[in-house]
Amino acid sequence: MRKLTLLILSFLSFNCFAQNETEIKSQVRHSIDELREFVRIPNDALDHANINRNLTWLTKKFNQRGFNSSILPTSGESLFFAALPMDDAKPTILFYMHLDGQSVDPSKWDQSNPYETVLKAEDGTEKSFEDLNDDINYDWRLFGRSTSDDKGPIVMFLNAIDLLQKKKIEVPYNIKVIIDSEEEKGSKPLPKAVKDYRELLEAEFLIINDGPVHASDLPTVVYGCRGITTLTLTTYGPIKPQHSGHYGNYAPNPGLRLAEVLASMKDTNGKVIIDGYYDGIVIDNTVMNILKSVPDNAEMINSNLAIKTPDQVGSFYQEALQYPSLNIRGLSSGWVGEKARTIVPESATAELDLRLVPESDGTRLKSLVKKHIQNQGYHIIDSIPTKEERMKYDKIITITERPVTDAFRTNLDNEYGKFIVNTLNSSMNQEVVQIRIMGGTVPISPFINELKIPAFIVPMVNPDNNQHSPNENLKIGKIAYGIQVFYSLLSTKK
């Protein structure tokens, strides 16, 4: 209850947000009903019909608030766009969110239907939504796919608009909203779509509302996110699996060869030792001080991961995120467990993901990796080798790759970033956590590259929300927080 009291006091401390506790809870209560309705529409980006149902829901809800909305066709699923009537004398904020969610496996959830929101108390006891009529416990949670990622913030935004309109607050900005339908699939149509709809999307700056606040639960502003690209590596042994007794000392083992290739890419501290991989990255004292100001708890992080010693790419967590990563995200060769066989496998495959920072070009890093592998004596191809190729080369590796999603990072001294931080400091009565770049990837670079505007991530959901996983959830107190964040930003003149 102490957190609830502090949250309510912070609401009341903001002079434009002088609502009483009942009014605040009433808006949060309305948000819960609206979110349940929204979550009830499945939103797997692989299901075209349901994506269209989500777009129809958004059109109705935004139009009810006075927005002019449009469905923007792309080479994939359509985007949703909405804007309030424009005033040329006002600067424009563009908000980015996404409506799609990760696929669900109902068998892994603690509820029969992940698209039917369930209310639970702090101890995990399921509650009736009727229990929220007279009072709302901000520590209770809503469980369901996309409650936090990313339908929750969309509903928070809509309800902040409701409050602004109820109080007849004149918003000193033009407001535009773009909602992605394929974020969880990598937003492949987005770069071309942003180019096609450039004039419609023009703005002074972009705010992305996705992801959780910092683990400290403090207000958070993120200035960038890492990009990503991937590689698939396959090495080869005999053309068919062979008996390990007959050929174990004769036929080269593809698993061992692949292990040697992978092990050659990093030292024992986890640093990439491929020539040039970290080129161009400089962290000066000003940046280092910002990184150290983030209230991470290394002991807690290590405990949660159950690791004694982390890799030493950086001397602490935030510093490590400033460098591109090289991660083995999956390995496969032969059979394991009860199905294990005494064979020399015919092939071994590793899936790599490379997280990128602005200083690192994804195409260049992939070239460095391939050159490194070539220097290990491998003939590189992009298909399954023929018998003729197998007989010609001692070492063959197949490498396939996917496109690059660029990283982005806005300067820490950007004027719009200072506006966001100062506004949150004032309205929340708490010091804002400023994160230079986060580890994950949001497909925002097309907006920055095409519109030439700064971008900031302002996350709103609880850090333990289980996004992408079974039992995804949203803490009710974070609905109140999100409404206040939107209200504060849209009622404060820069």
Secondary structure as UniProt FT lines:
FT   HELIX           2..13
FT   HELIX           15..17
FT   HELIX           21..39
FT   TURN            45..46
FT   HELIX           48..64
FT   TURN            65..66
FT   STRAND          68..72
FT   STRAND          79..83
FT   TURN            88..89
FT   STRAND          92..98
FT   HELIX           106..108
FT   TURN            114..115
FT   STRAND          118..120
FT   TURN            122..123
FT   STRAND          126..127
FT   HELIX           129..132
FT   TURN            138..139
FT   STRAND          141..143
FT   TURN            145..150
FT   HELIX           151..166
FT   TURN            167..168
FT   STRAND          174..180
FT   HELIX           183..185
FT   TURN            188..189
FT   HELIX           190..196
FT   HELIX           198..201
FT   STRAND          205..208
FT   TURN            215..216
FT   STRAND          220..222
FT   STRAND          224..225
FT   STRAND          227..236
FT   STRAND          242..243
FT   HELIX           244..247
FT   TURN            248..250
FT   HELIX           254..263
FT   TURN            264..265
FT   TURN            268..269
FT   TURN            275..280
FT   HELIX           285..293
FT   HELIX           298..305
FT   HELIX           317..320
FT   TURN            321..322
FT   STRAND          327..332
FT   HELIX           337..339
FT   STRAND          343..344
FT   STRAND          347..356
FT   TURN            358..359
FT   HELIX           362..375
FT   TURN            376..377
FT   STRAND          379..381
FT   HELIX           387..392
FT   STRAND          396..401
FT   STRAND          408..409
FT   TURN            412..413
FT   HELIX           415..428
FT   STRAND          433..435
FT   HELIX           445..451
FT   STRAND          455..457
FT   TURN            463..464
FT   TURN            467..468
FT   TURN            470..471
FT   STRAND          473..475
FT   HELIX           476..491
//
